[in-house]
């Protein structure tokens, strides 16, 4: 279930402040940083984004 568009407009990566790409419709829902040097992927649990750098998945 994708996040609301209005919510996505105000959310930003806590590490680099870039925008986030919504991939919450995937099997493992997450928000991925669009920053060129960052790319952290933040989990979405029960429809709630967990925007903690310690919880983020590092880019491959």
C-alpha positions in Angstrom: 0.0 0.0 0.0 1.7 3.2 -1.2 2.0 6.2 1.2 -0.1 9.3 0.7 1.4 11.7 -1.8 1.1 14.6 0.6 3.2 12.8 3.1 5.9 11.9 0.6 6.2 15.6 -0.4 7.3 16.6 3.2 9.4 13.6 4.1 13.2 13.8 3.5 16.2 11.6 4.2 17.4 12.3 7.7 21.0 11.7 6.7 21.3 14.0 3.6 17.9 15.8 3.4 17.2 14.6 -0.2 13.8 13.4 -1.3 12.6 9.8 -0.8 11.4 7.4 -3.5 8.3 5.4 -2.4 8.8 1.6 -2.8 6.2 0.6 -0.2 4.2 -1.4 -2.7 7.1 -3.9 -3.0 7.4 -7.2 -1.0 9.7 -5.5 1.5 8.3 -1.9 1.7 10.8 0.9 2.0 11.5 4.5 1.2 14.8 5.0 -0.7 16.8 8.2 -0.6 17.2 9.8 -4.0 20.5 11.5 -3.0 23.4 10.5 -5.3 25.8 9.9 -2.5 23.4 8.5 0.1 20.9 5.9 -1.2 19.8 4.7 2.2 16.6 2.6 2.2 14.3 3.2 5.2 11.8 0.4 6.1 8.0 1.0 6.2 6.4 -1.0 9.0 2.7 -1.3 9.2 2.3 1.7 6.9 4.6 3.9 9.0 8.0 5.0 7.7 10.9 4.3 10.1 13.2 7.2 9.3 16.1 6.3 11.6 19.6 6.1 10.1 20.4 3.1 12.3 17.4 1.2 10.9 18.2 2.0 7.3 19.6 -0.5 4.8 22.9 0.6 3.2 23.0 0.6 -0.7 24.4 -2.5 -2.3 
